[in-house]
Amino acid sequence: MPNSRPNLPLFTLAIVTLVGTVLWVALMIAGGPPPRTFEQALLKVSGLGPLYYLTYLNAAFLTTVPATMLMAALYGYCQPNLSGWAGHVAVAFVPVYCVLNLVVYLSQISVVPALLAMRMQVETRPTADLILRLTLQELPDSTVAFFNVLAYAILAIPSIVFGKVLAGRAERALRAGGVLLALSGGACLIGLAGTIAKVESIRAGVVVGGCLFLLALVFCSVGFWRPVESPKP
């Protein structure tokens, strides 16, 4: 039997995540091209203006509230159509993603400003520079940047599992959203491989995954608004 009403909880979470993701993309574009060297990254963050703090506060909010809650809600929605432990294993990766990315984003507005202040002192500048090379998320080869990519690769697991279920829906928008969600997960896994191998073209898979995730949210928002028939187990 078709549902008589839209799935408002999932629709709301999908819309809020979509808005937050669009804002994140807009802030990243407004921040200028990504730096490739330590000096460029240092120059980009040295101002610590409102745009810098807004970018990372939005990213932290997006990680904690809509994205994590959306995946948890998708787990409840998809679980009846998943066999064995697939759903339990998939959702177990969500809090790991959340913690990793929270550490990444909140460190940029707590640790990085303190290290930039340390650079102002001649005697502590070498130590500050050493730690900044590890903690600047904007720097592609930093440790924090690697954990950022790793977090999205971890989120790829539930994205692929839940995307497969959504791809079985009768509603075309949800089918498209499910396919795009699964593809975004695959692209992020490829991006992790490129990051480990230090191959720039393959590392770009994370960016591709983000774009596919954004498109998936658009289709899922439409699909969850429409009353549709439940997928068959």
C-alpha positions, -999 to 999 in steps of 0.1 A, spaced: 0 0 0 14 35 -8 20 58 21 -7 85 25 18 111 37 54 122 29 82 109 51 85 143 69 114 133 93 137 121 64 125 149 42 134 175 69 168 160 76 176 157 39 166 194 33 186 207 63 216 186 52 212 199 17 211 236 28 241 231 51 261 214 23 253 241 -2 264 267 24 296 247 29 303 247 -8 296 284 -11 319 292 18 347 270 3 344 288 -30 344 322 -13 376 312 5 395 310 -27 414 282 -44 428 254 -22 465 259 -12 491 235 -24 520 245 -2 525 252 35 532 288 28 500 292 8 479 275 35 495 297 61 487 328 42 451 317 37 444 311 73 465 339 88 437 364 88 413 343 108 384 364 96 346 358 100 346 337 68 372 313 83 352 307 115 319 305 97 332 279 73 344 255 101 315 262 124 291 253 96 311 222 88 311 211 125 273 217 127 268 198 94 288 169 107 271 167 141 234 174 134 220 169 99 245 145 83 248 121 113 211 123 121 202 117 84 223 86 83 208 73 116 173 80 102 182 62 69 193 32 90 159 30 106 143 34 72 165 8 54 170 -18 81 138 -38 73 152 -43 38 187 -52 48 198 -88 53 218 -100 83 241 -75 100 245 -52 70 225 -24 86 241 -27 120 276 -27 105 268 3 83 254 25 110 283 16 133 306 37 110 285 68 114 297 79 149 333 72 139 328 96 110 312 121 133 340 121 159 368 122 133 353 152 114 345 170 146 381 167 157 392 180 122 369 210 120 369 221 157 407 219 157 408 246 130 390 271 153 407 261 185 442 247 179 451 266 147 445 301 162 467 292 192 495 280 169 493 312 148 497 332 180 527 310 189 543 320 155 544 356 166 571 346 191 605 340 175 615 313 200 583 293 195 579 298 157 597 266 147 576 245 170 544 262 159 553 257 122 560 220 128 526 215 144 508 236 118 521 214 91 503 186 108 471 204 118 461 227 89 431 211 72 437 233 41 471 217 36 466 185 15 495 165 30 487 173 67 477 147 92 444 165 98 436 166 61 442 128 59 418 122 88 392 144 70 395 122 39 394 91 61 362 103 78 344 107 44 357 72 34 342 58 66 309 75 58 311 58 24 302 25 39 267 35 51 263 56 20 267 25 -2 246 2 20 217 27 24 220 39 -12 215 4 -25 182 1 -6 170 35 -18 179 25 -54 152 -2 -50 124 23 -43 94 26 -67 98 65 -67 122 75 -94 136 104 -74 146 81 -45 160 56 -70 182 83 -85 191 96 -50 201 60 -39 223 55 -69 240 89 -64 245 82 -27 261 49 -34 283 64 -61 294 92 -37 305 66 -12 325 48 -39 341 80 -50 352 88 -15 368 54 -11 387 60 -43 397 94 -29 412 78 2 432 54 -20 445 84 -39 454 102 -7 474 72 6 491 68 -28 496 106 -31 481 107 -66 464 140 -70 440 130 -97 427 100 -77 426 120 -45 400 143 -62 376 114 -58 366 130 -24 356 162 -42 336 141 -67 320 122 -39 309 155 -22 293 167 -55 275 134 -59 263 135 -23 249 170 -29 230 157 -59 218 127 -39 203 150 -13 184 169 -39 168 138 -53 162 123 -18 145 154 -7 121 152 -36 116 115 -31 109 116 6 83 144 1 63 122 -23 41 94 -9 57 63 -24 54 25 -21 78 8 3 106 -12 -11 102 -49 -12 126 -69 10 
